């Protein structure tokens, strides 16, 4: 038993002595790979953080280049390390043609996701920080890779979707958003007076909101309700900023109407009682 242990230990020692060069070389390759990956990741991230035009596009391209670099370095490192340990990678690479055909038949979905990823990025279907909706899930694009896209909704939920499944999507970040506010005044009120107040006060609303692009517009009477004359106000905002602007504009209009004693009516029901003889 002791002789066997000594023999095994001797064989291990000889193996380590003979392979010390290969081990060191492999560790150096791994170290250089991790260093390049870390350095390139910071560099590509810095590209997307630079202020200026097309910043979203720069961030998206940076994510793509980071993903391509990661996959490429991983494959190259594996090939180099195999070569260091005496594996003849030439026949192995030649055999990839046949193996690739066999694997490809079972990996069509994976290849489809990769191809879709390239089309999504180069045809600019969406970029990082765009707001999109796909398959009923709406949120902000936080990451685009060669195979998957990550979307985060307003609740913080993150959905990871294969790029091949990113079809029939809606991109809300291509144009400006529109905030629409409807409010009603009593039938007894002077409509023209309300219009004059809106013309005077609405330009004052824009300086209070940094996300507004143009002055609010009075679109006029949009309906005659059961107990009110309904008026609509519209304003263009930065992308997806209309929700907060609508809330602020409603308060602004309410304060204006209260200040000038313009009645906002409650729903009313007129009951008629017919006397019988």
Buried (B, 14 or more C-beta within 10 A) or exposed (E): EEEEEEEEEEEEEEEEEEBEEEEEBBEEBEEEBEEBBEEBBEEBEEBBEEEEEEBBBBBBBBBBBBBBBBEEBEEEBEBBBBBBEEEEEEEEEEEEEEEEEEEEEEEEEBEBBBEBBEEBBEEBBBBBBBBBBBEEEBBBBEBBBBBBBBBBBEEEEEBEBBBBBBEEBEBBBEEBBEBBBBBBBBBEBEEEEBBEBBEEBBEEBBEEBEBBEEEBEBEEBEEEEEEBBEBBBBBBBBBBBBEEBBEBBBEBBEEBBEEEEBBBBEEEEEEEEEEEE
